[in-house]
Amino acid sequence: MRIVQLSDPHIVPAAKQPVHGQDTLERLRAAVNAVNRLSPSPDLVVMTGDQINDGTEASYRAFKDVISHLRFPCHMALGNHDYRPVFRQVMLEDSRADSASYYYSLERLGHRIIVLDTLDEGEVSGRLDDDQLDWLEQELSSGLSSVICMHHPPVPVGVAWMDELILQDNERFLEICGAAAALRLILCGHVHHDFRMDVGNATVLTAPSVGLQFRKDPVIKPDGSRVIATDEPAAFRIVDIDSPRWKTSIHQLSQ
């Protein structure tokens, strides 16, 4: 099974570009075109959060217009820049547009793909409530080879300012994952970097952004503000799974 992980596009409409110095809308278009040209083709695409930058309907509609050109199924986890009611209204065409957590699973080619919602409204860091953790424990009990997709990394990545903003109160999540022998991978976004950490039998992989990359050491300007973005190109992760083995690579786009 081949999974393409796109993460953190941080879309706003064309009239409001750029975001941190990058045209994130054009970068997402380039990423979609690159995914469509991959060989072998992916079996599915996962988008691990921060689909948009400001939670507005206009931004989700701009995002939806671009992502509609993907030739493969795309499954989305929510990040701290997302807004559940408007996400539901635009992306799911759900008239209820409520704030309930958005998490689900699907089976593909003998693997279970589990999509979590770590959005903690009003916070940059993430959180999972007991209901979602209970559900996750049940999903992982199936014994199927499993991949978790979520926005916030559940463990530190080794960069001080990023590690303040990961999944909070992560003890039970890590216990559940540590007990799940068939869990292979935990695919995360949020940190706009390629990191790898192990959790029990599973490996946590974070992805670079298809919008903009973050500095590990922000530049502090004379006025005290921070420059957190770099001029590095957009990129995405490719994961090929032949259970129990897997391999991964980063596909970097041209500037």
C-alpha positions in Angstrom: 0.0 0.0 0.0 1.3 3.5 -0.9 0.2 6.5 1.2 1.1 10.0 0.4 1.0 12.4 3.4 0.4 16.0 2.6 0.5 18.3 5.6 0.0 21.9 6.8 -0.9 23.7 3.6 -2.2 26.8 5.5 -4.4 28.0 2.7 -6.0 31.4 2.4 -7.6 32.8 -0.8 -5.3 34.2 -3.5 -6.1 37.8 -2.5 -4.8 37.2 1.0 -1.5 35.5 0.0 1.3 35.1 0.9 1.5 33.3 4.3 4.8 33.9 6.1 6.3 34.9 2.7 5.0 31.9 0.7 2.1 31.6 -1.7 0.6 28.5 -0.1 -2.2 28.2 -2.6 0.3 27.9 -5.5 2.4 25.5 -3.5 -0.6 23.2 -2.8 -1.4 23.2 -6.5 2.1 22.2 -7.3 1.9 19.4 -4.7 -1.4 18.1 -6.1 0.1 18.0 -9.6 3.2 16.2 -8.3 1.1 13.6 -6.5 -1.0 13.0 -9.6 2.2 12.2 -11.6 3.6 9.7 -9.1 4.5 6.3 -10.2 3.6 4.0 -8.6 0.4 5.9 -7.9 -0.7 6.2 -4.2 -3.6 4.2 -2.9 -4.7 7.1 -0.8 -3.7 10.5 0.4 -3.8 11.7 4.0 -3.8 15.4 4.9 -2.6 15.8 8.5 -4.0 19.1 9.5 -4.0 22.8 9.1 -5.8 22.6 5.8 -6.4 26.4 6.1 -4.7 29.2 8.0 -7.6 31.2 9.4 -10.7 29.0 9.8 -12.8 30.9 7.3 -15.3 29.7 4.7 -13.4 31.5 1.9 -10.1 29.7 2.8 -11.8 26.3 2.9 -13.4 26.9 -0.5 -10.0 27.9 -1.9 -8.5 24.7 -0.4 -11.4 22.5 -1.7 -11.0 23.9 -5.2 -7.4 22.9 -5.4 -7.7 19.5 -3.6 -10.6 18.5 -5.9 -8.0 18.0 -8.6 -6.4 15.1 -6.7 -6.9 11.8 -8.6 -6.9 9.7 -5.4 -9.0 9.5 -2.2 -8.0 12.2 0.3 -8.6 11.7 4.0 -8.2 14.7 6.4 -7.2 15.1 10.0 -7.9 18.4 11.7 -5.1 20.7 13.1 -5.1 23.8 15.4 -5.7 26.2 12.5 -8.8 24.3 11.4 -12.3 25.2 12.5 -14.7 22.2 12.8 -18.0 23.9 12.0 -16.8 25.5 8.8 -14.8 22.4 7.8 -17.9 20.4 8.1 -20.0 22.9 6.2 -17.6 23.2 3.2 -15.6 20.0 3.1 -18.2 17.5 4.2 -21.3 19.5 3.0 -22.8 18.9 6.4 -25.6 21.4 7.2 -25.2 20.7 11.0 -21.8 22.3 11.0 -21.2 21.5 14.7 -18.0 21.4 16.8 -17.9 17.7 17.6 -14.5 16.0 17.1 -14.0 14.6 13.6 -12.3 11.2 13.8 -12.9 7.9 11.9 -11.2 4.9 10.4 -11.2 3.0 7.1 -9.8 -0.2 5.9 -7.6 -0.3 2.7 -5.8 -3.3 1.3 -5.8 -5.1 4.6 -4.6 -2.1 6.6 -6.6 0.0 9.1 -6.1 3.8 8.7 -7.1 5.7 11.8 -7.7 9.4 11.6 -7.6 11.3 14.9 -8.7 14.9 15.8 -6.2 16.5 18.1 -7.7 20.0 17.7 -8.0 21.7 21.1 -10.1 24.8 20.4 -8.3 28.0 21.3 -4.9 26.3 21.7 -1.9 25.8 19.5 -1.0 22.5 21.2 -3.2 19.4 20.8 -5.3 17.1 23.0 -7.4 13.9 22.8 -10.4 13.4 25.1 -11.4 10.2 26.8 -14.1 9.4 24.3 -11.7 9.5 21.4 -9.1 7.5 23.3 -11.6 4.8 24.2 -12.5 4.6 20.5 -8.9 4.4 19.5 -8.2 1.6 21.9 -11.1 -0.4 20.4 -9.9 0.3 16.8 -6.4 -0.9 17.6 -7.7 -4.1 19.2 -8.7 -5.5 15.7 -5.2 -6.8 15.1 -5.1 -5.4 11.6 -1.9 -3.6 10.5 -2.7 0.0 11.5 -1.6 3.5 10.7 -2.6 6.5 12.8 -2.9 9.9 11.1 -3.0 13.0 13.4 -1.8 16.6 13.4 0.1 17.0 16.7 3.1 14.7 17.4 2.5 12.7 20.5 6.1 12.8 21.6 8.8 15.5 21.6 10.7 16.1 18.4 13.8 17.6 20.0 13.2 21.2 19.2 12.4 23.3 22.2 9.8 25.7 20.8 8.0 23.0 18.9 8.0 20.6 21.8 5.9 23.1 23.9 3.1 22.7 21.3 2.7 18.9 20.8 0.0 16.6 22.1 -0.7 17.4 25.8 -1.5 14.9 28.5 -0.2 12.2 26.1 0.3 9.4 28.7 -2.8 7.3 27.9 -2.4 7.7 24.2 1.2 6.4 24.5 0.0 3.5 26.6 -2.6 2.5 24.1 -0.2 2.7 21.2 2.5 0.8 23.1 0.1 -2.1 23.7 -1.0 -2.3 20.0 1.3 -4.9 18.4 -0.1 -4.3 14.9 0.4 -0.5 15.0 3.0 0.3 12.4 3.1 4.1 11.9 1.9 7.4 13.4 1.9 10.1 10.7 1.8 13.6 12.1 2.2 17.2 10.9 2.3 20.5 12.8 6.0 20.9 13.1 6.7 21.5 9.4 9.7 19.2 9.5 10.8 15.6 8.9 11.3 13.9 12.2 11.3 10.3 13.3 10.7 8.9 16.8 9.7 5.4 18.1 6.7 4.6 20.3 6.7 0.9 21.3 6.5 -1.1 18.1 5.4 1.9 16.1 7.3 4.8 14.5 6.2 8.4 14.6 6.9 10.3 11.4 6.3 14.0 11.0 6.1 15.5 7.6 7.4 18.8 6.1 4.7 21.2 4.9 3.3 21.6 1.4 2.9 25.3 2.4 6.0 26.5 4.3 8.8 25.1 6.4 9.6 26.2 9.9 12.9 27.2 11.4 14.2 25.0 14.2 15.7 28.2 15.6 13.4 31.2 15.0 15.1 34.5 14.1 14.4 37.2 16.7 14.0 40.6 15.1 15.0 43.9 16.8 11.3 44.6 17.7 11.1 41.3 19.5 9.0 39.5 16.8 10.0 36.1 15.6 10.6 34.9 12.0 9.6 31.2 12.0 9.5 30.4 8.3 12.3 29.5 5.9 12.5 29.8 2.1 12.8 26.0 1.7 10.6 24.4 -0.9 7.3 22.6 -0.2 7.5 18.9 0.3 5.5 15.8 1.2 6.0 12.3 2.5 5.6 9.0 0.6 5.1 5.8 2.6 5.1 2.3 1.1 3.9 -0.4 3.4 4.4 -4.2 2.8 3.4 -5.3 6.3 5.3 -5.6 8.6 7.9 -3.8 6.6 7.6 -0.2 5.4 9.8 2.4 3.8 9.4 6.2 3.4 10.9 9.1 1.4 10.4 12.8 1.2 9.4 14.3 -2.2 10.6 17.9 -2.4 9.0 20.2 -4.9 10.9 22.7 -7.0 10.8 26.3 -5.9 
